[in-house]
Amino acid sequence: MKSKKWITTLATSSLLLTALTACGSGGTETTAEVPPAVEDNTPVTIQYWHSHAEVQMPAVNDMIAAFQKKYPNITVEAVFQGAYADLQKKLQAAIAAKDVPAVTNVEVSALPSFADSGAFADLSGYIKRDKVDMNDFSQGMVQAYSYDKKQFGFPLIVSTSVMIYNKTMLDKLGVQPPQKWSEIEEFNKKVAVKENGKTTRYAFSVPGWDTWYMDPWISNGGGSILNPEHTKTLLDQPDSMRWIQNFNKWLKDGSLHMGYGKGASDTMRQMFLDEKVAMVQHTSAVLKTYLQNAKFEVGVSFIPGDKERKSHIGGAGIVMMEGAQAKQKEAAWKFIKFMTDAEHNIKWAEGTGYLPTHKSVLNTDEGKQYFAKLPQYKAVFDNFDNVVGRPQHPAYPEFSKKYMEVVGKMILENADPEPTMKEAVKEINTILSES
């Protein structure tokens, strides 16, 4: 499904590159034709555009050095292009100028729109040719980097949202993090503390500043953001309203804290460290920050479920540009395989602070040592295949702001979310009809 907005102005296209495209979901059933593997040792240089933070660069540089040692004829030039949104804008401009890097990062939600436009090379043929075991990856991660039954990317720096909790506190209280929605009310009663009608300790906190954190609550409650045809939103339907009705109830009774707006993430983290909130939903990518700064034992639980129990993938993958030269493509494929293979997966995860992506590494000596150092990650890997991609539609960045604003009004203005959501649904459907 081609988005009409993709082929309009540069500014509009840049916005849509942060989006998800409808109809794309996992699998590699359609196999692109690729050249046979031929040994070619003549020199070739490829650029790798990335958004790796400075703290990740030692791991990135180590991997590139190891790759170039294995393939001395291939020179990899790593080029930092800013945050994901900046990288996406620069990629769009490079595509228009027909001067693209061979390899690039892509934020998970942006992959379908680029793939739909023909910007990324289909890796399915390379995967089949070289017999890459895709079943070794988390299946949710594989699907998140595929589109229209073609595999366009591999998971590289992967995170998911988890419940990070004060284990010392909960152990003293004799309670466990809720695993099901039905356990949350009792958890709140035992953990939240009120003095003179004011909450002095919240049971838990859920981010209100990013729909990435909210979306799994919608689907876990049996709801859906979009109808199967992706032509209308279902956010005003009973099952799709359960999450925000619960959030509103818990906000009003003082059990739940939700942050919204600038600085909300830092505020939530500090409240947790100050023991003003017992448990926070946050990205697994910041777990080490909590471990390093907390004066108490920190635990991690997978987010609670109801009709289902899933969490969504964050971070970025690695892809090959379709516009790269033929010789660069073979080198780019070697680089993608190397960066994402199981052999380096634990070392890469430790160096970047992101999650391992291969099942086979969990029981290796390196894997066992990794989990001995970071047992908190076990909660994620007990639910490995339940870490899945986000809803897919090209207008997602635009329409998701509408229901995030509903949350903002609920938090900041004490607004009833039901009528506010119904108004937002009208706006979302208008956006969808124009996409």
C-alpha positions as CSV (number, residue, x, y, z in Angstrom):
1,M,0.0,0.0,0.0
2,K,1.6,3.2,-1.2
3,S,1.0,6.2,1.0
4,K,-0.2,9.2,-1.1
5,K,1.8,11.5,1.2
6,W,5.0,9.7,0.4
7,I,5.1,11.1,-3.0
8,T,4.3,14.7,-2.2
9,T,6.7,17.3,-0.8
10,L,10.1,16.7,0.8
11,A,8.9,18.0,4.2
12,T,5.8,15.8,4.2
13,S,7.8,12.8,3.1
14,S,10.3,13.4,5.9
15,L,7.5,13.3,8.4
16,L,6.1,10.1,7.0
17,L,9.4,8.4,7.2
18,T,8.9,8.2,10.9
19,A,5.7,6.3,10.3
20,L,4.5,2.7,9.9
21,T,2.8,1.4,6.8
22,A,-0.3,-0.7,6.7
23,C,-0.4,-4.3,5.4
24,G,3.2,-5.2,6.2
25,S,3.8,-8.1,8.5
26,G,6.4,-10.8,9.0
27,G,7.8,-13.6,6.9
28,T,10.1,-14.0,4.0
29,E,7.8,-15.8,1.6
30,T,8.7,-13.6,-1.4
31,T,12.3,-14.2,-2.4
32,A,14.2,-11.5,-4.3
33,E,16.8,-12.7,-6.8
34,V,20.4,-12.0,-5.7
35,P,23.7,-12.8,-7.4
36,P,25.4,-16.1,-6.4
37,A,28.0,-15.8,-3.7
38,V,31.4,-15.2,-5.4
39,E,34.6,-14.6,-3.7
40,D,35.8,-11.1,-4.5
41,N,38.7,-9.7,-2.7
42,T,39.1,-6.4,-4.6
43,P,38.8,-3.4,-2.3
44,V,35.4,-1.8,-1.6
45,T,34.3,0.9,0.8
46,I,30.8,1.1,2.3
47,Q,29.3,3.8,4.5
48,Y,27.3,2.8,7.6
49,W,24.9,5.6,8.6
50,H,23.9,5.3,12.3
51,S,22.4,6.9,15.3
52,H,24.5,5.2,18.0
53,A,24.9,7.2,21.1
54,E,28.4,8.1,22.2
55,V,28.4,5.5,25.0
56,Q,27.7,2.8,22.4
57,M,30.6,3.7,20.1
58,P,33.3,1.6,21.7
59,A,31.2,-1.5,21.0
60,V,30.5,-0.2,17.4
61,N,34.1,0.4,16.7
62,D,35.1,-3.0,18.1
63,M,32.7,-4.7,15.8
64,I,33.8,-2.8,12.8
65,A,37.4,-3.6,13.5
66,A,36.6,-7.3,13.9
67,F,34.6,-7.2,10.7
68,Q,37.5,-5.5,8.8
69,K,39.9,-8.1,10.2
70,K,37.7,-10.9,8.8
71,Y,37.2,-9.0,5.5
72,P,40.3,-6.9,4.9
73,N,39.2,-5.8,1.5
74,I,36.1,-4.1,2.9
75,T,36.4,-0.7,4.5
76,V,33.5,0.5,6.7
77,E,33.0,4.2,7.2
78,A,30.7,4.8,10.2
79,V,28.9,8.1,9.9
80,F,26.9,9.5,12.7
81,Q,23.7,11.2,11.4
82,G,22.1,12.3,14.6
83,A,19.0,11.0,16.3
84,Y,16.6,8.7,14.5
85,A,14.4,11.6,13.1
86,D,17.5,13.4,11.8
87,L,18.9,10.2,10.2
88,Q,15.5,9.6,8.5
89,K,15.4,13.1,7.0
90,K,19.0,12.7,5.8
91,L,18.2,9.3,4.2
92,Q,15.2,10.8,2.4
93,A,17.4,13.6,1.0
94,A,20.1,11.0,0.0
95,I,17.5,9.0,-1.8
96,A,16.3,12.0,-3.7
97,A,19.9,12.8,-4.7
98,K,20.6,9.2,-5.6
99,D,23.6,9.2,-3.3
100,V,22.9,6.7,-0.6
101,P,25.0,4.9,2.0
102,A,25.2,1.1,1.5
103,V,24.0,0.4,5.1
104,T,22.0,2.3,7.6
105,N,20.2,2.1,10.9
106,V,16.4,2.5,10.7
107,E,14.2,3.1,13.7
108,V,11.7,0.2,13.9
109,S,8.6,2.3,13.2
110,A,10.1,3.9,10.1
111,L,11.0,0.7,8.3
112,P,7.7,-0.1,6.5
113,S,7.4,3.4,4.9
114,F,11.0,3.3,3.5
115,A,10.5,-0.3,2.3
116,D,7.2,0.6,0.7
117,S,8.9,3.3,-1.3
118,G,11.5,0.9,-2.6
119,A,14.3,2.6,-0.7
120,F,15.5,-0.6,1.1
121,A,16.9,-3.8,-0.5
122,D,14.9,-6.9,0.1
123,L,17.2,-9.3,2.0
124,S,15.1,-12.4,1.5
125,G,17.2,-13.7,-1.4
126,Y,20.4,-13.3,0.6
127,I,18.9,-15.0,3.6
128,K,17.8,-18.0,1.4
129,R,21.1,-18.1,-0.5
130,D,23.3,-18.1,2.7
131,K,20.8,-20.3,4.7
132,V,20.5,-17.8,7.6
133,D,18.5,-19.2,10.5
134,M,15.8,-16.6,11.0
135,N,14.1,-18.8,13.6
136,D,16.9,-18.1,16.0
137,F,15.7,-14.5,16.3
138,S,12.7,-13.5,18.4
139,Q,9.9,-13.9,15.9
140,G,8.5,-10.5,16.9
141,M,11.8,-8.9,16.1
142,V,11.9,-10.6,12.7
143,Q,8.3,-9.4,11.9
144,A,9.1,-5.8,13.0
145,Y,11.8,-5.6,10.4
146,S,9.8,-7.1,7.6
147,Y,7.2,-5.7,5.2
148,D,4.9,-7.3,2.7
149,K,6.4,-10.7,3.4
150,K,9.9,-9.5,2.6
151,Q,12.7,-9.2,5.1
152,F,14.2,-5.7,4.7
153,G,16.2,-5.5,8.0
154,F,17.6,-7.3,11.0
155,P,17.2,-6.3,14.6
156,L,20.3,-4.6,15.9
157,I,19.7,-2.4,18.9
158,V,16.5,-3.6,20.4
159,S,14.6,-2.5,23.5
160,T,11.2,-3.1,25.0
161,S,9.2,-1.5,27.8
162,V,9.3,-3.4,31.1
163,M,8.1,-2.8,34.6
164,I,11.2,-1.8,36.7
165,Y,10.4,-2.2,40.4
166,N,11.9,-1.6,43.9
167,K,12.4,-5.2,44.9
168,T,13.6,-4.3,48.4
169,M,10.4,-2.4,49.0
170,L,8.1,-5.0,47.5
171,D,9.8,-7.8,49.4
172,K,9.2,-6.0,52.7
173,L,5.6,-5.5,51.8
174,G,5.2,-9.2,50.8
175,V,4.0,-8.4,47.3
176,Q,5.0,-9.3,43.8
177,P,4.7,-7.2,40.6
178,P,1.3,-7.9,39.0
179,Q,1.5,-10.3,36.1
180,K,-2.2,-9.9,35.2
181,W,-4.5,-6.9,35.1
182,S,-6.7,-8.7,37.7
183,E,-3.8,-8.4,40.2
184,I,-3.2,-4.6,39.8
185,E,-6.0,-3.4,42.1
186,E,-4.7,-5.6,45.0
187,F,-1.1,-4.5,44.3
188,N,-2.2,-0.8,44.4
189,K,-3.9,-1.2,47.7
190,K,-0.9,-2.8,49.3
191,V,1.8,-0.5,47.9
192,A,0.3,3.0,47.5
193,V,0.5,5.2,50.5
194,K,-1.7,8.3,51.2
195,E,-1.4,10.8,54.0
196,N,-4.1,13.4,54.6
197,G,-5.7,12.5,51.3
198,K,-2.5,13.0,49.3
199,T,-0.4,10.2,47.8
200,T,3.1,10.1,49.2
201,R,4.0,6.8,47.4
202,Y,2.5,5.7,44.2
203,A,2.1,2.0,43.4
204,F,3.3,2.4,39.9
205,S,3.9,4.9,37.0
206,V,3.2,4.7,33.3
207,P,4.6,7.2,30.8
208,G,2.1,9.5,29.2
209,W,4.6,11.1,26.9
210,D,4.9,8.4,24.3
211,T,2.3,6.1,22.7
212,W,5.0,3.4,22.5
213,Y,4.3,2.8,26.2
214,M,0.5,2.9,25.9
215,D,-0.1,0.8,22.8
216,P,0.6,-2.6,24.4
217,W,-2.0,-1.8,27.1
218,I,-4.6,-1.3,24.4
219,S,-4.0,-4.6,22.7
220,N,-3.4,-6.5,26.0
221,G,-6.8,-5.4,27.1
222,G,-8.3,-7.0,24.0
223,G,-8.6,-3.7,22.1
224,S,-7.1,-2.5,18.8
225,I,-6.0,0.9,17.5
226,L,-7.1,0.1,13.9
227,N,-9.7,-2.0,12.2
228,P,-8.3,-5.0,10.1
229,E,-8.5,-2.9,6.9
230,H,-6.6,0.0,8.6
231,T,-9.2,2.4,7.4
232,K,-10.7,3.4,10.8
233,T,-9.7,3.5,14.4
234,L,-11.3,1.3,17.0
235,L,-10.1,3.4,20.0
236,D,-13.7,4.2,21.0
237,Q,-14.8,0.6,21.2
238,P,-15.3,-1.0,24.7
239,D,-12.3,-3.3,24.7
240,S,-10.1,-0.5,23.3
241,M,-11.2,1.9,26.0
242,R,-10.4,-0.4,29.0
243,W,-6.8,0.7,29.3
244,I,-7.6,4.4,29.6
245,Q,-10.6,3.8,31.9
246,N,-8.4,1.9,34.2
247,F,-5.6,4.6,34.1
248,N,-8.2,7.2,34.9
249,K,-9.6,5.3,37.8
250,W,-6.1,4.7,39.3
251,L,-5.1,8.3,38.7
252,K,-8.2,9.4,40.6
253,D,-7.6,7.0,43.6
254,G,-4.0,8.1,43.8
255,S,-2.4,4.7,43.0
256,L,-1.0,5.6,39.6
257,H,1.4,8.3,38.6
258,M,1.6,9.4,34.9
259,G,4.1,11.9,33.5
260,Y,3.4,14.1,30.5
261,G,5.4,16.7,28.6
262,K,9.0,17.9,28.8
263,G,11.1,16.4,31.5
264,A,8.5,13.8,32.4
265,S,10.9,10.9,31.9
266,D,13.6,12.4,34.2
267,T,10.9,13.2,36.8
268,M,9.6,9.6,36.8
269,R,13.0,8.1,37.2
270,Q,13.9,10.4,40.1
271,M,10.6,9.6,41.8
272,F,11.5,5.9,41.6
273,L,15.0,6.5,43.0
274,D,13.5,8.6,45.8
275,E,11.1,5.7,46.5
276,K,8.1,7.9,45.8
277,V,6.9,5.3,43.3
278,A,7.4,1.6,43.7
279,M,7.4,0.5,40.1
280,V,7.8,2.3,36.7
281,Q,7.2,1.2,33.1
282,H,10.3,2.2,31.2
283,T,12.5,1.1,28.3
284,S,14.8,-1.8,28.9
285,A,17.5,0.4,27.4
286,V,17.8,2.4,30.6
287,L,17.9,-0.5,33.0
288,K,21.6,0.0,33.7
289,T,20.9,3.6,34.7
290,Y,18.5,2.4,37.4
291,L,20.8,-0.3,38.6
292,Q,23.7,2.1,38.9
293,N,21.8,4.8,40.8
294,A,19.3,3.0,43.0
295,K,20.1,2.5,46.7
296,F,18.0,-0.6,46.8
297,E,17.6,-3.8,44.8
298,V,16.0,-3.4,41.4
299,G,13.8,-6.0,39.8
300,V,12.2,-6.3,36.4
301,S,8.9,-7.7,35.4
302,F,7.3,-8.1,31.9
303,I,4.3,-5.7,31.6
304,P,1.1,-7.2,32.9
305,G,-1.4,-8.8,30.5
306,D,-5.1,-9.5,30.3
307,K,-6.5,-10.9,27.0
308,E,-2.9,-11.2,25.8
309,R,0.5,-10.2,27.2
310,K,2.8,-8.5,24.8
311,S,5.2,-5.6,24.8
312,H,6.5,-3.6,21.8
313,I,9.9,-3.3,20.2
314,G,11.9,-0.1,20.4
315,G,15.3,0.8,19.1
316,A,16.6,0.3,15.6
317,G,17.6,-2.3,13.0
318,I,20.1,-2.4,10.2
319,V,19.2,-2.4,6.5
320,M,20.8,-2.2,3.0
321,M,19.9,0.6,0.7
322,E,18.5,-0.5,-2.7
323,G,20.4,2.4,-4.4
324,A,23.8,1.1,-3.4
325,Q,26.2,-0.2,-6.1
326,A,26.1,-4.0,-6.7
327,K,29.6,-4.6,-5.3
328,Q,28.7,-2.5,-2.2
329,K,25.6,-4.6,-1.7
330,E,27.5,-7.8,-1.3
331,A,29.8,-6.1,1.2
332,A,26.8,-4.5,2.9
333,W,25.2,-7.9,3.3
334,K,28.3,-9.4,4.9
335,F,28.4,-6.4,7.3
336,I,24.7,-6.8,8.2
337,K,25.2,-10.6,8.8
338,F,28.3,-9.9,10.9
339,M,26.7,-7.2,13.1
340,T,23.7,-9.3,13.9
341,D,24.9,-12.9,14.1
342,A,24.7,-15.0,17.2
343,E,28.5,-15.2,17.7
344,H,28.8,-11.5,18.7
345,N,25.3,-11.1,20.1
346,I,26.1,-11.2,23.9
347,K,29.2,-9.0,23.5
348,W,27.2,-6.5,21.4
349,A,24.3,-6.5,24.0
350,E,26.7,-5.8,26.8
351,G,28.5,-3.1,24.9
352,T,25.3,-1.2,23.8
353,G,23.0,-1.8,26.8
354,Y,20.4,-3.3,24.4
355,L,18.9,-6.7,24.4
356,P,20.3,-9.9,22.9
357,T,18.3,-10.9,19.8
358,H,19.1,-14.6,19.4
359,K,17.6,-17.5,21.3
360,S,20.7,-19.7,20.9
361,V,22.9,-17.4,22.9
362,L,20.9,-17.7,26.1
363,N,22.4,-21.0,27.1
364,T,26.0,-20.4,26.0
365,D,28.7,-19.7,28.5
366,E,28.6,-16.1,27.5
367,G,24.9,-16.0,27.8
368,K,24.9,-17.6,31.3
369,Q,27.5,-15.0,32.5
370,Y,25.4,-12.2,31.0
371,F,22.3,-13.3,32.9
372,A,24.3,-13.9,36.0
373,K,25.3,-10.2,35.8
374,L,21.9,-8.9,34.7
375,P,19.3,-11.4,36.0
376,Q,16.7,-8.7,35.6
377,Y,16.6,-9.4,31.9
378,K,15.2,-12.8,32.5
379,A,11.7,-11.3,32.6
380,V,12.1,-10.2,29.0
381,F,13.5,-13.5,27.7
382,D,10.8,-15.6,29.5
383,N,8.5,-13.6,27.1
384,F,10.9,-13.5,24.1
385,D,8.4,-14.1,21.3
386,N,5.9,-11.7,22.9
387,V,8.1,-8.7,22.1
388,V,6.4,-7.5,18.9
389,G,6.3,-4.6,16.4
390,R,4.0,-1.6,16.7
391,P,0.8,-1.1,14.7
392,Q,1.6,-0.4,11.1
393,H,0.2,2.6,9.2
394,P,1.9,5.5,7.4
395,A,-0.1,8.1,9.3
396,Y,0.7,6.6,12.7
397,P,2.9,9.5,13.9
398,E,0.2,12.0,13.0
399,F,-2.9,10.2,14.4
400,S,-1.1,8.8,17.5
401,K,-0.7,12.3,18.7
402,K,-4.5,12.6,18.9
403,Y,-4.9,9.9,21.5
404,M,-1.7,10.9,23.3
405,E,-3.4,14.3,23.7
406,V,-6.4,12.6,25.3
407,V,-4.0,11.1,27.9
408,G,-2.4,14.6,28.4
409,K,-5.8,16.2,29.1
410,M,-6.6,13.3,31.5
411,I,-3.4,13.9,33.4
412,L,-3.1,17.7,33.3
413,E,-6.8,18.8,33.3
414,N,-8.5,15.9,35.0
415,A,-10.6,15.4,31.9
416,D,-12.9,12.5,31.5
417,P,-11.1,10.4,28.8
418,E,-14.3,8.8,27.3
419,P,-15.8,11.9,25.6
420,T,-12.4,13.3,24.8
421,M,-11.4,10.0,23.1
422,K,-14.6,10.0,21.1
423,E,-13.7,13.5,19.7
424,A,-10.1,12.3,19.0
425,V,-11.5,9.3,17.1
426,K,-13.3,11.7,14.7
427,E,-10.0,13.4,14.0
428,I,-8.1,10.2,13.7
429,N,-10.6,8.8,11.1
430,T,-10.3,12.0,9.1
431,I,-6.5,11.5,9.0
432,L,-6.9,7.9,8.0
433,S,-9.3,8.8,5.2
434,E,-6.7,11.2,3.8
435,S,-3.7,8.8,4.0
